[in-house]
Amino acid sequence: MQVTDSKQWLTEELKKVEVWEKDQSDLWFWEKLGRLPFKFIDKWTPTFIQNKIGTLLDELGQYIQSGGSYLSSSSKIPSYYPKLEVQTLEDVKQLPISKMDNAVEGLTKNRKKIATLQGASTGIGGIFTFSIDIPLLLGLQIKTLQDIAICYGYDPNDKKERLFIVKCLQFISADIVGKQTILTQLSMFDIQDEAVNREVISEVQGWREVVFAYRDQLGWKKLFQMIPIAGLVFGAFINRSAVNDIAEAGMMLYRKRRIVERLGNSADPII
């Protein structure tokens, strides 16, 4: 299937993504307040939970360097496009962006269901199962972002894409200044400039801060999940919401890259 997106349609869709970016301008008051409990929790958090946070740091560091156990495979492509003759990333790149969007929407629905079940199962035991929930949720979000990358024709096995994915995680947890900085960096992500690439990579060298910001961003929401039995409901809702947020950000940021690329490759001047 050949690309059929017109320049006018691409330009209109790019404007929609830019509107979405502006809407991400700040954290709600409750989101800011929600980060405070973890400042106090650190003082009395059981050692086994602290060890799990340490595991997060190790796993994310390994993911950036080699992909670790999180890597998704492009062999999944046919399952994302069951009605199309699509087998490789090069095939995906030739699809209309609307087809890519449909694939991501289907993927998001599936991952939200998985997150709901995962949150409920880890929430039912309260604090006793809480320690395994955050690493599982982080893993599901990273997998989701990688598969969204594949749906838009990008290879998550490429270290550059792993950096992009970590920046997406960072974007979700950032404040207004951080979000603006990350959007600026991502807008230059595909520019072949060593200085720009070094800036993006140097920012991700602080990936330990990404994990702590990620943890704090969950804040008070996860406190309710520590309550046995009641944590089932809270866990299901919180994890579903977290996966929905990361999937929305991943879809918008990846589709923007694909749109900008197509506009850049257009034979006519970009409007």
MOURUR-V29077 format. One record per residue. RES is the residue in three letters. PHI is phi as a letter, one per 30 degrees, with the letter a starting at -180 (* if undefined). NEAR is the number of other C-alpha atoms within 12 Angstrom. Layout:
BEGIN
res phi near
RES PHI NEAR
RES PHI NEAR
END
This chain:
BEGIN
res phi near
MET * 19
GLN c 16
VAL d 22
THR b 18
ASP d 24
SER d 21
LYS d 24
GLN d 19
TRP d 21
LEU d 31
THR d 25
GLU d 20
GLU d 27
LEU d 29
LYS d 20
LYS d 19
VAL d 28
GLU d 25
VAL d 15
TRP d 19
GLU d 29
LYS d 15
ASP d 16
GLN d 27
SER d 22
ASP a 21
LEU d 22
TRP d 15
PHE e 11
TRP d 16
GLU d 21
LYS d 23
LEU d 18
GLY d 25
ARG d 30
LEU d 22
PRO e 25
PHE d 26
LYS d 19
PHE d 15
ILE e 20
ASP e 20
LYS d 12
TRP b 13
THR d 21
PRO e 16
THR e 14
PHE d 17
ILE d 25
GLN e 24
ASN d 18
LYS d 25
ILE d 33
GLY d 21
THR d 23
LEU e 31
LEU d 27
ASP d 22
GLU d 27
LEU d 38
GLY d 27
GLN d 21
TYR d 32
ILE d 33
GLN d 25
SER b 21
GLY j 30
GLY h 21
SER d 20
TYR c 30
LEU e 35
SER c 31
SER c 27
SER d 30
SER d 18
LYS d 25
ILE e 35
PRO e 21
SER d 22
TYR d 34
TYR b 31
PRO d 15
LYS c 14
LEU b 21
GLU d 19
VAL b 29
GLN b 26
THR b 26
LEU d 29
GLU d 21
ASP d 25
VAL d 36
LYS d 32
GLN c 26
LEU d 31
PRO d 28
ILE d 36
SER d 26
LYS d 29
MET d 38
ASP e 34
ASN d 23
ALA d 35
VAL d 37
GLU d 27
GLY d 24
LEU d 35
THR d 36
LYS e 21
ASN d 22
ARG d 35
LYS d 31
LYS d 23
ILE d 29
ALA d 39
THR d 30
LEU d 26
GLN d 36
GLY d 46
ALA d 33
SER d 30
THR d 37
GLY d 38
ILE d 27
GLY c 26
GLY i 28
ILE d 28
PHE d 21
THR c 30
PHE e 39
SER d 32
ILE c 29
ASP d 40
ILE d 42
PRO d 33
LEU d 29
LEU d 39
LEU e 39
GLY d 35
LEU d 36
GLN d 42
ILE d 41
LYS d 37
THR d 43
LEU d 45
GLN d 46
ASP d 44
ILE d 46
ALA e 49
ILE d 47
CYS d 50
TYR c 45
GLY i 37
TYR c 35
ASP c 34
PRO d 35
ASN d 29
ASP d 23
LYS e 22
LYS e 28
GLU d 38
ARG d 37
LEU d 43
PHE d 41
ILE d 48
VAL d 45
LYS d 44
CYS d 39
LEU d 44
GLN d 40
PHE d 40
ILE d 41
SER c 36
ALA d 33
ASP d 25
ILE e 22
VAL d 16
GLY d 25
LYS d 27
GLN d 23
THR d 22
ILE d 35
LEU d 34
THR d 21
GLN d 30
LEU d 36
SER d 27
MET c 24
PHE d 32
ASP c 24
ILE d 18
GLN d 10
ASP b 12
GLU d 14
ALA d 14
VAL d 19
ASN d 22
ARG d 19
GLU d 21
VAL d 32
ILE d 27
SER d 16
GLU d 24
VAL d 31
GLN d 20
GLY c 22
TRP d 30
ARG d 25
GLU d 25
VAL d 32
VAL d 35
PHE d 29
ALA d 29
TYR d 36
ARG d 41
ASP d 33
GLN d 36
LEU d 37
GLY h 30
TRP d 26
LYS e 35
LYS d 40
LEU d 31
PHE d 29
GLN d 36
MET d 32
ILE d 24
PRO e 23
ILE i 24
ALA d 24
GLY d 32
LEU e 31
VAL d 29
PHE d 35
GLY d 42
ALA d 33
PHE d 29
ILE d 35
ASN d 41
ARG d 30
SER d 27
ALA d 41
VAL d 40
ASN d 32
ASP d 28
ILE d 40
ALA d 40
GLU d 34
ALA d 38
GLY d 44
MET d 40
MET d 37
LEU d 39
TYR d 42
ARG d 40
LYS d 37
ARG e 34
ARG d 39
ILE d 41
VAL d 32
GLU d 26
ARG d 31
LEU d 25
GLY d 20
ASN d 15
SER d 20
ALA d 11
ASP c 12
PRO d 12
ILE d 20
ILE d 16
END
